[in-house]
Each structure stands twice: as C-alpha cells, then as structure tokens.
C-alpha cells in the first residue's frame, strides 16, 4: 500500500510536467497566455495538497507545501493585485482544511531518507518546471519589449521628421524641443530651453486664445486649434496644434506636450485658391462667389443687378472675342464709377451681368446714380478695334434682406425687360405670380410621385483615371411625371426643400440606393446636405441603414452645401460614426462657395469632388487649371482622392489625368442610367 501511495505521489508530479508541456504546445499554436497562466496556478495550488494528503498529511508531506505557495507568487507576477490576494487566501484555506483532515488520512511512517528523496524530487521538479516556464515567458516578454522599443523609435523618427514637438514644465517653460521647432522658429537650443512659448507668440494673437489653452490643459483636457506664430526673423508661420497634459499614476499633471503641424503652406495655398475662386477671369473683378461671401458683411445692403441689352447680338455680329473686349471695356467704365464711392463694390456675374453691392439704402439716390450711368452710356459709345458700340443697360434694384437680394433683384430685372424700362426697384407687385403657380404645381407633383413610388434613382459612373476602370456610381434622384417623362432634380429639388418634402426624398434615396447596391460589386455614393446631418431623424435613419444593410464599406456620403457650417460638433460626430461602419466622406462641388481647406480637414474628407464649373473650362482656361492643380496638391498632402465632374469630352479627361486628378465623372465617361 505504501508503494502504491508513493507511485500516486510521483504520478502527480508527472501529470504537472505533462500538462506544462502541453501548455507550451498550446501557446505555440494560439499565442494565448491567459489560459496557460491560470491552469499553472490551479495545478500549483491543488497538486501539492493532493500529494500531501496522499502521503498521509503534514508529517510526510509538509515540505511539498512550498510548491503550493508558488501559486499566489505567480499570481502576483501575472494578475491584478486583487486576484493575487484571492490566490493567497485560497492557499491559506487549503492549509486550514488540511488540519482536520490530518486525523482521517492513513498514517505512513516514511524513513528520513525517503522523505529527503521525495522532498528533493518534488522541489527539483517544481523549480525546474517553474524555471523553464518563466524563462520561456521572460524571453517572449523581452522580444515584445524589444519590438515595442523598435516601434517607439520608429514612431519618434516619424514624429521628429514630420511634426514640431515641445515639452514644458508646469509653469510653461520649455524643457524639450525637437529639431523641427528650432528649424521653423529660427531659434537655437540655448535660446529656447527654459523660456516660455512667448518666444514665438505672434502679437496679433489675442490673449483670450492663450487663456483658453491654459484653462483646457489645466483641466486635464487636450486643446486643438490653429496658432499664428512669429519666427526669430519676424516672419509669420502657422501651426495646427495639439497640446496635452502628461499625467502620472496618481492623475497629477507633471508636464505638458505640444505637437504641431506646419500648415503655413496649406493656408497660403488656400489664400491663393480663394483669391482665384473669387475673381472673374476676364475682367479681374470679384465674381459671384465673392458676392455671396461679401453680402453678409453688413446687416443691410442694396443690390443693383445690371444687364447689357442685346449683348448676344454683339457676339453674333462681331464674334465672342470682340464681345469679351466689350465686357472688359464696360467693366472698366463701371469700375471707375464705383471707385468714386467708398460704399460700393462691383462684381461680374455670368455672361453680361454685373452687380453693384452697396450700403446705400435710399432708393432715389440709387435710381439717380443709375440714370446718370444710363445717360453716360447713351452719350459715350465704347470704341473697340476702331468700331464704336453703343451700349444700353437694364437694371433691377433690390433693398430686401441679404438672403434674397440677388433673387429679388433678378425678378426686378426681368420685370424691367418685360416693360422695356431701364430701371425697376423690387416691390411686392414685381414678384412674379406665375412662380407661385409653378410652385403649387410642383408641390402637388412631388407629393403624388412620393405616394405612387415615382421617385427613382439613376446611376452615373465614376472612373478611376490610373486604371481606366469604373469603380463607383453616384446615385442621382429623378422624378417620373404622370406621362413617364424623367424629370431632373433642378426642376423640383428647391421647391421640395421649401415645401418640407425634401426629408422624405432623402429617405427614399438612401433606402433605394442601399437596397439596390446590397448585392452589387460596385461602390456607390449618396448626396446629403449639412441640414440632413443636423436633422436628428435623417441622421438616425442613415445610421440605421448602415446597421441594417452592413455595406458601409461600399458607400460614400457626398456632402453638399458646406458653406458656413454651424454645429460642427454634430457634423464631426456623424462623420466619425459613419466612418466606424467603413463609409467614406466626399465633399461635393469643391471650388465653389466657401471652399475652405480647414473644413476639409475637420470633415475628415476621403474625396474632394472638384466643381464642374472649373472642370468644364479646364482645357482652355489657365485659371481653372491652376485652381485644379492647387486642389490636387493639397489633396495629395492630406491623402485625399480628387474627382473631376462634368467631363464632357476626351480633351478634358486628358487634362485631368495630366494634372493628377484621381477620378473622372461626366457624360464622356458615361451618362446616368436607370440600371447597371
């Protein structure tokens, strides 16, 4: 019987060795450590006590308890503090349980030599197993640490190569700056260390900015924003900054770190692009985009819309080149007249239309000024290439709210042409009744189309320029009238917005596009507005659709009407959420309206769709080509893709490829179609 008990005791040790070896095999296959650690601790805790009880209790097996105590020690190494305490209590509990069991266990009298052999074998086996296990995991840990150190060195090299980094103490004194900081600021290490960031502070930066920074970081939060700085030589540079507090284990601030990205070149490009976008190519005057930007600088304005009478006849008689010279000469006359008054700005719109934006609100003063201009033009023909051209003008004037200035001035101009008058000032009587009739007709048509499922989608291909393959389709809304005719959104979309039917159309487009492409191999894009994103119901509907169809990786949301975005926090939250489903963000019509590079970065755009008004003139208009090249250059720096729309012929496509535009879309690539 004694020999049987000794055999069982030895077998317990062999079981431990076998399970340990199998654990190593399991780790080699799965790289899962947690299960192995807990299995080792369970065996270390239980097997010694089983062996001791098998040998008759404390008299013969007390030396084996050393093995059991290794379980709480191992727990200290590999688990949380609370869990390690649990294993220690478990060890104590087993010791206590062993006391009453002592009298119920068979009592074997082992010789001193046998006890020493058992003690040696158990101790050697236990310590050998623990040694090899610890050695294996320590070697693995060393490898992981070395890899992590290598990664950290790579990250540091990347940061030092691309970013400007400084650290400061609790009082704002610089304790570290990388080489990029010295390069961009022009200061040396001796001039910087121990000084505050006031050394690069630009005098034009308001104190409130720095107050906000300190309030944020002292609250243990991270501050993000743009800062205008000054170099040692007095020149200016701009940085996109992220400033964060560094906390110790007790959550106390020990220092601050500032990571910056030099955006000077980006802002210069934006300024250059903005200038180009807001200037008429022919006359050098401000254009329509500039008008929409400037009209809200004052709370109340007047707008004078000027149209050259029968200008098409001049083009037909003398040619477009001659007509351009007439427009240029007329713009110079107008500009000379406007320059005499500080309260006026002159703009060139499309074709032969000009606008004077003024803070002058006296209708009679405006009427007299225009009458003087009409009289001057009647008395002074324009001389072009030896030809004298008499010019007449029709004028619509509006004193309405800024939002409707151009629209109401346009109504007044139409009324003036209809009545054959030179000048008409907008009033309620001028508002065209047939427009109301048209609106009523279309509201009814849209309601019927929604009710009878006559809102349909068409799909236009977007081609990848480097490969020449169609990789995505843009979904385009259409309306089928009662006769089956396909109606473009230009005829009904604005009216839908005014009549509160637009949200319903948005839901239809989202639902039908997701349903159509769920089984297709192509990616697709859906147009949404900032209003859609800010609307809680539409916002939720989009997220629910992404969850329902699980095809977020296929869809790109093209955001239109990004001018003057408010509630950026809601927009950024939406973008972050749709991107978590794999969706992409595209900015539509870039190059019109606000066209802000900062907006692109904050909107985390994946694609920039360059406006068609730029693309369609890109072959012959150097300004359009320059604007495109600036946008492409910026996009490449920000790892964004560019799409050129309105590609109407092969020459435009070739020019886009030459300028490095990534994708092309337009009738030359493929017309919109109902089915793929």
Protein Blocks (a to p, Z undefined) as FASTA:
>chain_A
ZZmmmmmmmmmmmmmmmmmmmmmmmmmmnopaklmmmmmmmmmmmmmmmmmmmnopjklm
mmmmmmmmmmmmmmmmmmcfklmmmmmmmmmmmmmmmmmmmmmpccddddfklmmmmmmm
mmmmmmmmmmmmmmmmmmmmmmmmmmmmmmmmmmmmmmmmmmccddddfkopafbdcfkl
mmmnopafklmgopafklmpcfklcfklmmmmmmmmmnopacddddddddfkopacdddd
dddddddfkopafbdcdddddfklmmmmmmmmmmmmmpcfklopacfklmmmmmmmpmbd
cddddddehklmmmmmnojklmmmmmmmmmmmmmmmmmmpmkbccdddehjaccdddfbf
bfklmmmmmmmmmmmmmmmccdeehiacdddddddddfbdfklmmmmmmmmmmmmmmnop
abdcddfklpcfklmmmmmmmmmmmmmmmmnopaccdddddddfklopafbdcddddddd
fkopacdfklmmmmmmmnopmmmmmmmmmmmmmmmmmmpcbdcdddddfklmmpmklmmm
mmmmmmmnopmmmpccddehkehiahkllmmmmmmmmmmnopacddehihiajlpaklmm
mnopabdcddfklmmmmmmmmklmmmmmmmmmmmmmnopacddehiabfklmmmmmmnop
abdcdjkloccdfbZZ
